[in-house]
Amino acid sequence: MAKVFADAGSDVTIHARRPEVVAEINVRHQNAQYLPDVVLPDRLRATADPVEALAGARHVVLSIPAQALRANLAAWAPHIEPDAVVVSSMKGVETYSGLRMSEVIHQVTGIPCERIAVLSGPNLAREIAAGQPAASLIACPDETAAAALQKACHTPYFRPYKGTDVAGCELGGAIKNVIALAVGLAAGLGMGDNARTLLVTRGLAETARLGQAMGADPLTFSGLAGAGDLIATCSSPLSRNRTFGEHLGQGMSVEEATTATGQTAEGVKSCRAILDLSRVHGVEMPITEVVAAVIDGTTSVPDAAAALMSRTPKPERYST
């Protein structure tokens, strides 16, 4: 996203923790570990100092592992400009509180909800960095702020749409990671397209049921932040969550799959928090329940598949 904002005409400063990454971005215009062969724009620079990164920023884009947000944001909050719009591109739910990322931002910083936006959609990072066509949804209660953010990241290859359904946007982005883990499990077990499509379709139904119970607009889940993000994450080999699930399906432990995947798979940490939310709101989420049990080690992968297929048949659409 730093590259997208720079390509759209903004001067962008990215905060990197490691000095060698800062040097590589500033001198070679690359981040070879994550985006090999991608040349970063001249308007993009890096710093290891978060205060320097935040100075004068009109948009503060947060893109770190969801479970690390609260601790980091507590240190960064005093340095965020008073009129800045804070943008979450994180797709997770905080494990012990059950809060969505925008709720954590509001709670930690005190920034009004009208200045907190969410960006979510079928956005596989490697394709976007290569300039391949992509689109996303920007959700913000303040339509003026959403429109300004939309303009700030609109490029020939990246098309942002805007809306106001923050809850739906975030829930779609968080739950699709859990469904992608299930699809990866099925692929790792050697199951075919029918099984994977079953999981995607019923996973979307789970997402919509919980979203509606939590006040989201059901139509959000038929758009970019719902079905769009779900399809991309469940079908692409570039998806970290699907890849993690495949490793589990092939017999790896959670620890081995973490090492093999190499990057954060948000669904692994968020699945239990999402399941807790479903129970609070009285929503059935059988796929999420099975994935959480596999991650916790209370159910084996073969038993998980059997548990899903042995459920009592229901109407395709049913109320909670």
C-alpha positions, 0 to 999 in steps of 0.5 A: 500500500505504501507503493500504491499511495506513492504511485498515486502522487503522495510522498510516503514514509514507511516505518520499518523496524530493521535498519537494513530494510530502511537502507535497502528501501532508501538506497536500492528502492527495494524490499527484496525479502517480501517483494523481490524484483519490484522497484519501489517509487522514488516518492517512497522512503523509509525510516526506523523512527516512528515519530519521523514516519508520522510527522505531517502525515495526513493518512496513517496506514496501519499494516502490522499483525493484528495481535501486535496492534495495541502495544505498538499503537500505544507508543505511536498514538501521541505522535499522530497528527490531530487531523490525520485519518487512520487507515486499517488494512489489517484483517483480524480480530483481537484475541482476548477482547474480540474487538475489530481493528478499528475498535482497537484504534479508537480505544487506544488513541481516542481518535473519533470513529469518523477519522478511522477508515478500513481498507479491505478487498481481494488484495494479494500484495505481490500482484498489487506491487507488480502493478496488476489490476486490483480493487478494494473497499474503503469504509469510513463513517465520514464520506468526505474522509473516505472520498479523500482517501479514495483519491489518495490511493487511486492509480491506473492499476488500483481502483478503490471504492468507498462505503460506510459499513466499517463492521462489514468490511472488517468482518469480511476481511477477518473471517475469510482468513479462517475460511481460507485455512479450511480450504487449505486443509481440504486441498492438503488432504487431496480434496477436489474443487467440489469440497473447496467450493462448498467451503467457500460458499458456506463460509460466506454464509457464516460470514454474513450471519455473524455480520448481520448479527453484529449490525453490518450491511448484508450487501457488503458481503456480496462485494469486494470486502466479502465475496471478492476477498474470500474468493481471492484468499481461498483460491490463490497460492499467494494466500498465506492463510490457504498455504498455512492450511495446506501445510496442516492438511499435509500433516505439519504441526501448527509450529511447522506450518508457521515456519514453512509459511514464513509470514503472518497468517491472521486466521490462525490467531483470530479464529478463536476470537471470531468463534467467541464472537459467534457464541456471544451473538448466537450465530452458528459457524461450523467451519470456524468452529472446526478450524479453531479446534484444529489450531487448538489441537483438540481435533485432528485434520481428518476428524475435522473433515468428518465433523463438517460432513456429518452435520445435520442437514438444514435449509440452505438459508436459515435464521439464527 
